[in-house]
């Protein structure tokens, strides 16, 4: 059957070589144009797996929570203030381009919670805050500074009376030192650089998303995939635009380190590496194969024709792949090297047999028919068995391997057809006036090997078997690498940054996402997950939902009412007389606390209390000559700071966080 097909094919190529070459080249060219118009690239790793249950679950999660595969940006400045500033500026730039980016997360702003932020305090903390405000706020009618000093005195009086504290607690001491420093500066007419309220946590420095080192700010950037085929990967546009925005921030902040990574970035870089390296490898493979053929055949024409036919086979394969499956995945994109490595064998056998027939004195058409008769069946058998081997891969469940097998099989088939049609026609056209050929003499080593195999076949076979047996010993050292990052170029910044984040205990690019129908099921799932040996950390919505909110709401609302009342009636400016009265009261309270500490044998409280008493006496001496105007200015500033801290907690009225 093979001879019945190859005979007419050889005669057609030998008698009508020009028509054979034109038809074959035109067919390959048309398929190449079809590939340019229709062939796409599916660069997503998950697309390699196919339509299986866990992939469907992942895609459903990704659709609901779009930032599962966000671009990750890591920012690290010379200090935290600089890092926050760069993160805020970069987030602003990202949000200014809604056609490219869906959003950016780097911070949960506490002010966005309003009064509901108080729900994160437990009941004891809320009760203590409510009682403290109940004592402090009435005192503020004396003025902000005087009221704070009197409020501290009232708190100290309560603790001494109840025997719960002698005023030696760290937070009370820090607050008192700040108040007394404020009092001395304000009374002497100075302008303090900070107030006691400035030392408290700021809204604008809280809620940022830090890595485990506490110094690297993490931003998650959600993006829109390009619809116009910008690059091989539809995510290329967003990744490159974000890198441009990052480069702009680097120019503005030269000392800041900013890196971009995350699954989309890694896959875009991976696709670019594939695109660049596969093209380079294909060209190098084609060039080296052609050069080796030139050296082996000792002439240029035949090897160059084989190389040209391989290029036609690649174009034809791309066109066939455009018909089915319609795109190339990450595995199938390297098929060119496969086509070159396997397809060249068909040309080698045909050209070798053709040259032998020419050397025997046959004219080119006759030499071609003799070559087809001698090696044609073997070429067809080898080609079809290779096609069948790759075709078996299409029966596997793994989609990536299935599509790679299909494209590779099409490539081998295309190279087989081209080598049996276009190549023969080209050989006849090239050698039309050639009547003989000089066969190259094989190297001496090959002649020696040929004699050895002929004269000592059993010994040669035993040597081969021994080598195979020894190679089996190396299997014990073979290891499977499941980390795909190790397959990528380790010099890429995205790969280096991803590996560093994987080592960070707070942030990681690898996680398992698990959805549950309700909170009780979530609690059970979290318990199970924490017990698994490979799980480092478990996060869920339970971590950000305050527990037992219904019990806390009445206390929260009472605190809010007190703050709202204080904001509605701003305190008057502290007068020198009010300041002296507050300091007198504090001085007396500290003396009582010292006596109580002595009587109770609590020596550890004596030093801090005595230090505060001395500071109070010093502030009292300065207050005697206080400048009323300077004191009023400072008091006004203190009142503004108090209002700025209280207003976000007072409004809007608290409601449960769901």
HULIN-V822969 format. One record per backbone hydrogen bond with DSSP energy under -0.5 kcal/mol. CO is the residue of the C=O (numbers start at 0). NH is the residue of the N-H. If there is no record, write none. Layout:
co:CO nh:NH
co:CO nh:NH
This chain:
co:0 nh:4
co:1 nh:5
co:2 nh:6
co:3 nh:7
co:4 nh:8
co:5 nh:9
co:6 nh:10
co:7 nh:11
co:8 nh:12
co:9 nh:13
co:10 nh:14
co:11 nh:15
co:15 nh:19
co:16 nh:20
co:17 nh:21
co:18 nh:22
co:19 nh:23
co:20 nh:24
co:21 nh:25
co:22 nh:26
co:23 nh:27
co:24 nh:28
co:25 nh:29
co:26 nh:30
co:27 nh:31
co:28 nh:32
co:29 nh:33
co:30 nh:34
co:31 nh:35
co:32 nh:36
co:33 nh:37
co:34 nh:38
co:39 nh:327
co:40 nh:42
co:43 nh:46
co:44 nh:47
co:45 nh:48
co:45 nh:49
co:47 nh:399
co:48 nh:398
co:49 nh:51
co:51 nh:54
co:51 nh:55
co:52 nh:56
co:53 nh:57
co:54 nh:58
co:55 nh:59
co:56 nh:60
co:57 nh:61
co:58 nh:62
co:59 nh:63
co:60 nh:64
co:63 nh:65
co:64 nh:67
co:65 nh:68
co:66 nh:69
co:70 nh:220
co:71 nh:260
co:72 nh:218
co:73 nh:258
co:74 nh:216
co:75 nh:256
co:78 nh:82
co:79 nh:83
co:80 nh:84
co:81 nh:85
co:82 nh:86
co:83 nh:87
co:84 nh:88
co:85 nh:89
co:86 nh:90
co:87 nh:91
co:88 nh:92
co:89 nh:93
co:90 nh:94
co:91 nh:95
co:93 nh:96
co:96 nh:99
co:96 nh:100
co:99 nh:223
co:102 nh:221
co:104 nh:219
co:105 nh:208
co:106 nh:108
co:108 nh:111
co:109 nh:112
co:109 nh:113
co:112 nh:115
co:113 nh:116
co:114 nh:117
co:115 nh:118
co:116 nh:119
co:117 nh:120
co:121 nh:125
co:122 nh:126
co:123 nh:127
co:124 nh:128
co:125 nh:129
co:126 nh:130
co:127 nh:131
co:128 nh:132
co:129 nh:133
co:130 nh:134
co:131 nh:135
co:132 nh:136
co:134 nh:138
co:135 nh:138
co:135 nh:139
co:136 nh:139
co:137 nh:140
co:138 nh:141
co:139 nh:142
co:141 nh:574
co:142 nh:146
co:143 nh:147
co:144 nh:148
co:145 nh:149
co:146 nh:150
co:147 nh:151
co:148 nh:152
co:149 nh:153
co:150 nh:154
co:151 nh:155
co:152 nh:156
co:153 nh:157
co:154 nh:158
co:155 nh:159
co:156 nh:160
co:157 nh:161
co:158 nh:162
co:158 nh:163
co:158 nh:164
co:168 nh:172
co:169 nh:173
co:170 nh:174
co:171 nh:175
co:172 nh:176
co:173 nh:177
co:174 nh:178
co:175 nh:179
co:176 nh:180
co:177 nh:181
co:178 nh:182
co:179 nh:183
co:180 nh:184
co:181 nh:185
co:182 nh:186
co:183 nh:187
co:184 nh:189
co:185 nh:188
co:186 nh:626
co:189 nh:191
co:194 nh:197
co:194 nh:198
co:195 nh:198
co:196 nh:199
co:201 nh:204
co:202 nh:205
co:206 nh:107
co:207 nh:209
co:208 nh:217
co:210 nh:213
co:214 nh:216
co:215 nh:210
co:216 nh:74
co:218 nh:72
co:218 nh:220
co:219 nh:104
co:219 nh:221
co:220 nh:70
co:221 nh:101
co:221 nh:102
co:228 nh:230
co:232 nh:235
co:233 nh:225
co:234 nh:238
co:235 nh:239
co:236 nh:240
co:237 nh:241
co:238 nh:242
co:239 nh:243
co:240 nh:244
co:241 nh:245
co:242 nh:246
co:243 nh:247
co:244 nh:248
co:245 nh:249
co:246 nh:250
co:247 nh:251
co:248 nh:252
co:252 nh:255
co:255 nh:257
co:256 nh:75
co:258 nh:73
co:260 nh:71
co:261 nh:265
co:262 nh:266
co:263 nh:267
co:264 nh:268
co:265 nh:269
co:266 nh:270
co:267 nh:271
co:268 nh:272
co:269 nh:273
co:270 nh:274
co:271 nh:275
co:272 nh:276
co:273 nh:277
co:274 nh:278
co:275 nh:279
co:276 nh:280
co:277 nh:281
co:278 nh:282
co:279 nh:283
co:280 nh:284
co:281 nh:285
co:282 nh:286
co:283 nh:287
co:284 nh:288
co:285 nh:289
co:286 nh:290
co:287 nh:291
co:288 nh:292
co:289 nh:293
co:290 nh:294
co:291 nh:295
co:292 nh:296
co:293 nh:297
co:293 nh:298
co:299 nh:303
co:300 nh:304
co:301 nh:305
co:302 nh:306
co:303 nh:307
co:304 nh:308
co:305 nh:309
co:306 nh:310
co:307 nh:311
co:308 nh:312
co:309 nh:313
co:310 nh:314
co:311 nh:315
co:312 nh:316
co:313 nh:317
co:314 nh:318
co:315 nh:319
co:316 nh:320
co:317 nh:321
co:318 nh:322
co:319 nh:323
co:320 nh:325
co:325 nh:39
co:327 nh:41
co:328 nh:332
co:330 nh:333
co:331 nh:334
co:333 nh:336
co:333 nh:337
co:334 nh:338
co:335 nh:339
co:336 nh:340
co:337 nh:341
co:338 nh:342
co:339 nh:343
co:341 nh:344
co:341 nh:345
co:342 nh:345
co:342 nh:346
co:343 nh:347
co:344 nh:348
co:345 nh:349
co:346 nh:350
co:347 nh:351
co:348 nh:352
co:349 nh:353
co:350 nh:354
co:351 nh:355
co:352 nh:356
co:353 nh:357
co:354 nh:358
co:355 nh:359
co:356 nh:361
co:357 nh:360
co:362 nh:366
co:363 nh:367
co:364 nh:368
co:365 nh:369
co:366 nh:370
co:367 nh:371
co:368 nh:372
co:369 nh:373
co:370 nh:374
co:370 nh:375
co:371 nh:375
co:371 nh:376
co:374 nh:378
co:375 nh:379
co:376 nh:380
co:377 nh:381
co:378 nh:382
co:379 nh:383
co:380 nh:384
co:381 nh:385
co:382 nh:386
co:383 nh:387
co:384 nh:388
co:385 nh:389
co:386 nh:390
co:387 nh:391
co:388 nh:392
co:389 nh:392
co:390 nh:393
co:391 nh:394
co:392 nh:395
co:396 nh:398
co:397 nh:401
co:398 nh:402
co:399 nh:403
co:400 nh:404
co:401 nh:405
co:402 nh:406
co:403 nh:407
co:404 nh:408
co:405 nh:409
co:406 nh:410
co:407 nh:411
co:408 nh:412
co:409 nh:413
co:410 nh:414
co:411 nh:415
co:412 nh:416
co:413 nh:417
co:414 nh:418
co:415 nh:419
co:416 nh:420
co:417 nh:420
co:417 nh:421
co:417 nh:422
co:420 nh:424
co:421 nh:425
co:422 nh:426
co:423 nh:427
co:424 nh:428
co:425 nh:429
co:426 nh:430
co:428 nh:431
co:430 nh:433
co:433 nh:363
co:436 nh:438
co:442 nh:446
co:443 nh:447
co:444 nh:448
co:445 nh:449
co:446 nh:450
co:447 nh:451
co:448 nh:452
co:449 nh:453
co:450 nh:454
co:451 nh:455
co:455 nh:459
co:456 nh:460
co:457 nh:461
co:458 nh:462
co:459 nh:463
co:460 nh:464
co:461 nh:465
co:462 nh:466
co:463 nh:467
co:464 nh:468
co:465 nh:469
co:466 nh:470
co:467 nh:471
co:468 nh:472
co:469 nh:472
co:470 nh:473
co:471 nh:474
co:472 nh:475
co:473 nh:476
co:474 nh:477
co:478 nh:480
co:479 nh:481
co:481 nh:483
co:482 nh:485
co:483 nh:486
co:484 nh:487
co:487 nh:489
co:488 nh:491
co:491 nh:495
co:492 nh:496
co:493 nh:497
co:494 nh:498
co:495 nh:499
co:496 nh:500
co:497 nh:501
co:498 nh:502
co:499 nh:503
co:500 nh:503
co:508 nh:510
co:510 nh:512
co:511 nh:513
co:517 nh:521
co:518 nh:522
co:519 nh:523
co:520 nh:524
co:521 nh:525
co:522 nh:526
co:523 nh:527
co:524 nh:528
co:525 nh:529
co:526 nh:530
co:527 nh:531
co:528 nh:531
co:531 nh:534
co:533 nh:535
co:539 nh:542
co:540 nh:543
co:540 nh:544
co:543 nh:545
co:547 nh:551
co:548 nh:552
co:549 nh:553
co:551 nh:555
co:552 nh:556
co:553 nh:557
co:554 nh:558
co:555 nh:559
co:556 nh:560
co:557 nh:561
co:558 nh:562
co:559 nh:563
co:560 nh:564
co:561 nh:565
co:562 nh:566
co:563 nh:567
co:564 nh:568
co:571 nh:143
co:574 nh:578
co:575 nh:579
co:576 nh:580
co:577 nh:581
co:578 nh:582
co:579 nh:583
co:580 nh:584
co:581 nh:585
co:582 nh:586
co:583 nh:587
co:584 nh:588
co:585 nh:589
co:586 nh:590
co:587 nh:591
co:588 nh:592
co:589 nh:593
co:590 nh:594
co:591 nh:595
co:592 nh:596
co:593 nh:597
co:594 nh:598
co:595 nh:599
co:596 nh:600
co:596 nh:601
co:597 nh:600
co:600 nh:602
co:601 nh:604
co:602 nh:605
co:602 nh:606
co:603 nh:607
co:604 nh:608
co:605 nh:609
co:606 nh:610
co:607 nh:611
co:608 nh:612
co:609 nh:613
co:610 nh:614
co:611 nh:615
co:612 nh:616
co:613 nh:617
co:614 nh:618
co:615 nh:619
co:616 nh:620
co:617 nh:621
co:618 nh:622
co:619 nh:623
co:621 nh:624
co:622 nh:625
co:625 nh:627
co:626 nh:630
co:627 nh:631
co:628 nh:632
co:629 nh:633
co:630 nh:634
co:631 nh:635
co:632 nh:636
co:633 nh:637
co:634 nh:638
co:635 nh:639
co:636 nh:640
co:637 nh:641
co:638 nh:642
co:639 nh:643
co:640 nh:644
co:641 nh:645
co:642 nh:646
co:643 nh:647
co:645 nh:648
co:645 nh:649
co:646 nh:650
co:651 nh:114
co:655 nh:657
